Amino acid sequence: MTNTDTTATAPGRRRGTYAKTEATRQAILDAALEVFSGSGYRAGSLREIALRVGMSEAGLLHHFRNKSALLEAVLEERDERARAVVPTNSENGAAVLRGLVELASINTSIPGVVELFATLSAEATAPDHPAHAYFVRRYDFTRSTIERALTGLEAEGRLRHGMTPHRGAVTIIALMDGLQVQWLLDRSVVDMAEELRALLRTFADIDWDVDVPAEVAVDETAS
């Protein structure tokens, strides 16, 4: 009887332990985002992150093997949220462009995330930076996604004259990154979503009045 009772309660305990572990992991990611955004990756310390979560540095390393792994997890979480807004696997090129504008709008509610990305993407141009490979992969993926979307619009005869999918993809990324930097410097000067929408109108002829529902809410966790 005792063995049966123990077996019956074990799954519940396992679920409770898993939930606690996930909550701790999320708390570490949130704290890391704050520290990396405020101090930069190189100056931000694991000790400071651990203190914010109320644990030891050794305890933090139980969840993330090192600082580089923690940074990559922070960046991957940002990308996961972005993928909930931009339909990267969609064959609908117009939906992808509308998703990019929606993402620009959402980013205004998470300035800490935007600042971290802007800072790290510049720092990571150095080959020895721990996020270098991540950003190379990310830019390649983003270029490919946008180029595929524009190729679909080109096939539909909706790409503006003189624009090519590759040139458009490179330019759109440059526009988004540049708007983010200007917005970070002075948020009263730039409306990222509105400026991006206006610029994309010169790239393709699409219907901008279609709502783009986000599949998940993107909460402000970094400011």
C-alpha positions as CSV (number, residue, x, y, z in Angstrom):
1,M,0.0,0.0,0.0
2,T,2.8,2.4,0.9
3,N,4.5,1.8,-2.5
4,T,1.3,2.4,-4.4
5,D,0.7,5.7,-2.6
6,T,4.2,6.9,-3.2
7,T,4.0,6.1,-6.9
8,A,0.7,7.9,-7.2
9,T,2.0,11.1,-5.8
10,A,5.4,11.1,-7.6
11,P,4.1,12.5,-10.9
12,G,2.7,15.5,-9.1
13,R,5.9,16.1,-7.3
14,R,7.8,15.9,-10.6
15,R,5.4,18.4,-12.2
16,G,5.9,20.7,-9.2
17,T,9.7,20.4,-9.4
18,Y,9.6,21.1,-13.2
19,A,7.4,24.1,-12.7
20,K,9.7,25.5,-10.0
21,T,12.7,24.9,-12.2
22,E,11.1,26.7,-15.2
23,A,10.1,29.6,-12.9
24,T,13.7,29.9,-11.7
25,R,15.0,29.7,-15.2
26,Q,12.7,32.5,-16.4
27,A,13.6,34.6,-13.4
28,I,17.3,34.2,-14.3
29,L,16.6,35.2,-18.0
30,D,14.7,38.3,-16.9
31,A,17.5,39.3,-14.6
32,A,20.1,38.7,-17.2
33,L,18.2,40.8,-19.7
34,E,18.2,43.7,-17.2
35,V,21.8,43.3,-16.4
36,F,23.0,42.9,-20.0
37,S,20.8,45.8,-21.1
38,G,22.1,48.1,-18.4
39,S,25.8,47.1,-18.2
40,G,26.4,45.4,-21.6
41,Y,27.4,41.8,-21.9
42,R,31.0,42.1,-21.1
43,A,30.6,44.3,-18.0
44,G,27.4,42.5,-16.8
45,S,28.4,39.8,-14.3
46,L,26.9,36.5,-13.4
47,R,27.2,37.5,-9.7
48,E,25.0,40.5,-10.2
49,I,22.4,38.4,-12.1
50,A,22.5,35.7,-9.4
51,L,22.0,38.4,-6.6
52,R,18.9,39.8,-8.4
53,V,17.4,36.3,-8.4
54,G,18.4,35.7,-4.8
55,M,20.7,32.7,-5.4
56,S,24.4,32.0,-5.5
57,E,26.5,32.1,-8.7
58,A,27.0,28.4,-8.4
59,G,23.2,28.0,-8.2
60,L,22.8,30.0,-11.4
61,L,25.4,27.9,-13.2
62,H,23.2,24.8,-12.4
63,H,20.7,26.2,-14.9
64,F,23.1,27.8,-17.4
65,R,26.5,26.3,-17.8
66,N,28.3,29.6,-18.4
67,K,27.7,33.2,-19.3
68,S,27.7,32.6,-23.0
69,A,25.0,30.0,-22.7
70,L,22.9,32.4,-20.6
71,L,23.3,35.2,-23.2
72,E,22.3,32.8,-26.0
73,A,19.2,31.8,-24.0
74,V,18.2,35.4,-23.6
75,L,18.6,36.1,-27.3
76,E,16.7,32.9,-28.2
77,E,13.8,34.0,-26.0
78,R,13.6,37.3,-27.8
79,D,13.5,35.5,-31.1
80,E,10.8,33.1,-29.9
81,R,8.6,36.1,-29.1
82,A,9.4,37.7,-32.5
83,R,8.4,34.5,-34.3
84,A,5.0,34.6,-32.6
85,V,4.4,37.9,-34.4
86,V,6.2,37.5,-37.8
87,P,4.9,34.4,-39.7
88,T,8.4,33.3,-40.9
89,N,7.2,30.1,-42.4
90,S,4.3,31.7,-44.2
91,E,4.0,31.7,-48.0
92,N,2.1,35.0,-47.7
93,G,4.7,37.7,-48.4
94,A,2.3,40.5,-47.4
95,A,1.7,38.8,-44.0
96,V,5.4,38.7,-43.4
97,L,5.8,42.5,-44.1
98,R,2.8,43.3,-41.9
99,G,4.3,41.2,-39.2
100,L,7.6,43.1,-39.3
101,V,5.6,46.4,-38.8
102,E,3.7,44.8,-35.9
103,L,7.0,43.7,-34.4
104,A,8.4,47.2,-34.6
105,S,5.3,48.4,-32.7
106,I,5.7,45.8,-30.0
107,N,9.4,46.6,-29.6
108,T,8.4,50.1,-28.4
109,S,7.1,48.4,-25.2
110,I,10.4,46.5,-24.5
111,P,13.1,49.1,-24.8
112,G,15.5,47.0,-22.7
113,V,15.3,44.2,-25.2
114,V,15.8,46.6,-28.1
115,E,18.8,48.2,-26.5
116,L,20.4,44.8,-25.7
117,F,20.0,43.7,-29.3
118,A,21.3,46.9,-30.7
119,T,24.4,46.9,-28.4
120,L,25.2,43.2,-28.9
121,S,24.7,43.2,-32.7
122,A,27.4,45.8,-32.9
123,E,29.7,44.2,-30.4
124,A,29.3,40.8,-32.0
125,T,30.8,41.9,-35.3
126,A,34.1,40.8,-33.6
127,P,34.7,37.2,-34.5
128,D,35.7,36.3,-30.9
129,H,32.5,37.7,-29.4
130,P,30.4,34.9,-27.8
131,A,27.3,36.0,-29.7
132,H,29.1,36.3,-33.1
133,A,27.9,33.0,-34.5
134,Y,24.4,33.6,-33.2
135,F,24.1,37.0,-35.0
136,V,25.6,35.6,-38.2
137,R,22.9,32.8,-38.2
138,R,20.1,35.3,-37.2
139,Y,20.9,37.8,-39.9
140,D,21.1,35.0,-42.5
141,F,17.7,33.6,-41.3
142,T,16.1,37.1,-41.4
143,R,17.5,37.9,-44.8
144,S,16.2,34.6,-46.2
145,T,12.8,35.0,-44.6
146,I,12.3,38.5,-46.0
147,E,13.8,37.6,-49.4
148,R,11.4,34.7,-49.7
149,A,8.4,36.9,-48.8
150,L,9.5,39.5,-51.4
151,T,10.0,36.7,-54.0
152,G,6.4,35.7,-53.5
153,L,5.2,39.3,-53.9
154,E,7.3,39.6,-57.0
155,A,5.7,36.5,-58.5
156,E,2.3,38.2,-57.8
157,G,3.4,41.3,-59.6
158,R,3.3,43.4,-56.4
159,L,6.9,44.2,-55.9
160,R,7.7,47.8,-57.0
161,H,9.6,48.4,-60.2
162,G,13.4,48.4,-59.7
163,M,13.2,46.4,-56.4
164,T,14.6,42.9,-56.2
165,P,13.9,40.4,-53.4
166,H,17.6,40.3,-52.2
167,R,18.1,44.1,-52.3
168,G,14.8,44.5,-50.5
169,A,15.7,42.1,-47.8
170,V,19.0,43.7,-47.1
171,T,17.5,47.2,-47.1
172,I,14.6,46.3,-44.8
173,I,16.9,44.9,-42.2
174,A,19.1,48.0,-42.4
175,L,15.9,50.2,-42.0
176,M,14.7,48.3,-39.0
177,D,18.1,48.4,-37.3
178,G,18.6,52.0,-38.1
179,L,15.2,53.0,-36.8
180,Q,15.8,51.1,-33.6
181,V,19.0,53.1,-32.9
182,Q,17.4,56.4,-33.7
183,W,14.4,55.5,-31.4
184,L,16.7,54.5,-28.6
185,L,18.5,57.9,-28.8
186,D,15.3,59.9,-28.8
187,R,11.9,58.2,-28.7
188,S,10.1,61.4,-29.4
189,V,11.6,61.7,-32.9
190,V,10.8,58.3,-34.4
191,D,7.7,56.1,-34.5
192,M,9.4,52.9,-35.6
193,A,6.2,51.1,-36.8
194,E,4.8,54.1,-38.7
195,E,8.1,54.9,-40.4
196,L,8.7,51.3,-41.3
197,R,5.2,50.9,-42.8
198,A,5.7,54.1,-44.9
199,L,9.0,52.8,-46.2
200,L,7.7,49.4,-47.0
201,R,4.9,51.0,-49.1
202,T,7.7,51.9,-51.5
203,F,8.8,48.3,-51.7
204,A,5.6,46.5,-52.4
205,D,1.9,47.0,-53.2
206,I,0.0,45.2,-50.4
207,D,-3.0,45.8,-48.2
208,W,-1.9,47.3,-44.9
209,D,-5.4,47.4,-43.4
210,V,-5.4,43.7,-42.5
211,D,-5.0,43.1,-38.8
212,V,-2.1,41.0,-37.7
213,P,-3.0,39.2,-34.4
214,A,0.0,38.3,-32.2
215,E,-0.3,34.6,-31.1
216,V,1.2,35.5,-27.7
217,A,1.5,38.6,-25.7
218,V,4.9,40.2,-25.5
219,D,5.3,41.5,-22.0
220,E,7.7,44.2,-20.9
221,T,10.4,42.3,-19.0
222,A,13.4,44.5,-19.4
223,S,12.5,48.0,-18.4
